[in-house]
Amino acid sequence: MQLGFCGLGAMGQLIVPRLMEGGHTVTGWNRSRDKADALIAQGMKWADTPRDVAAQSDIVFSIVTDAKAVKACALGDDGIIAGIKPGAIYVDMSTIEPDESRAVAAEFKKRGATMLDGPISGSPVTVKAGNASVMVGGDEEAFERAKPVLLAIGPKVTRIGGNGLACQMKIAVNLLLMVEVIAFGEAVALAEKGGVAREAAVDAILKSVAASPVLGYRGPFILDGKMPEVPLADVTLQQKDMMLALNLGRTLGSPVPLAAAANEMMNACRGLGIDGNDFVVAHRVYRQLGGQE
């Protein structure tokens, strides 16, 4: 198929090659063109605006930072909505507020077009390994048409329900992931305080019933010299998702006390000036609180 992709950041850099490997032609756009150079070298075509991307595509994807960026990319005279072809589908893979996603979908519906929210669950590690999952909200018929393309990104593609519900599910999943990683750091710090070597503590957890895929690839980052120079998700990025969870909990009247606690650990990381690291660095906050650093 002729595909479009707007937003060539860390995740876009990995998703576009998978789409091309699936036999699709991809036309891309990014606010700064230099991020497209490597993908162009791999065969991606370039367009100067999201409108131009949409005009050449049967399905248009976007993955950007927040709702403001989604609206800038999707709406307006040079947005995807201005160029989308009759019968084409717009899939936004960003992690944003469900109501914001629904509002954008409503604008596309007014134009006779279809938008799906399709946030991806996975880090660069899982995307590279072909193990990422995609949750989709929106029209079922459009989902079925888009599903074969989405399967080129990862093997687990699930329709959650109507527009916005995939975004809501993604926020819930990220809440769980965040709390799990923060609790991991707390557990290791507790074991260390009692005399267990950090390496032994991490190894024991990864061999225990508490082990999980995210701890499998992220847990070892807390070992000396193992923190990656380029984080999978730094403190600021991950805290953005926790703020989405806290705001969603407030809006729905659903308690999220563990999300609040995890968010405070991100505040502590920022206060200590270690927020440029992957957010598993919260382990260091626990060590400092326990007098170990």
LINTA-V209983 format. One record per run of one state. SS is the DSSP state (~ for helix, > for strand, _ for the rest). FROM is the first residue (numbers start at 1). TO is the last residue. If there is no record, write none. Layout:
ss | from | to
SS | FROM | TO
SS | FROM | TO
This chain:
ss | from | to
_ | 1 | 1
> | 2 | 6
_ | 7 | 11
~ | 12 | 21
_ | 22 | 24
> | 25 | 29
_ | 30 | 32
~ | 33 | 41
_ | 42 | 44
> | 45 | 46
_ | 47 | 49
~ | 50 | 55
_ | 56 | 58
> | 59 | 62
_ | 63 | 66
~ | 67 | 74
_ | 75 | 79
~ | 80 | 83
_ | 84 | 88
> | 89 | 92
_ | 93 | 97
~ | 98 | 110
_ | 111 | 113
> | 114 | 117
_ | 118 | 119
> | 120 | 121
_ | 122 | 123
~ | 124 | 128
_ | 129 | 132
> | 133 | 137
_ | 138 | 139
~ | 140 | 150
_ | 151 | 155
> | 156 | 161
_ | 162 | 164
~ | 165 | 193
_ | 194 | 197
~ | 198 | 206
_ | 207 | 212
~ | 213 | 222
_ | 223 | 233
> | 234 | 234
~ | 235 | 252
_ | 253 | 256
~ | 257 | 271
_ | 272 | 277
> | 278 | 278
~ | 279 | 289
_ | 290 | 293
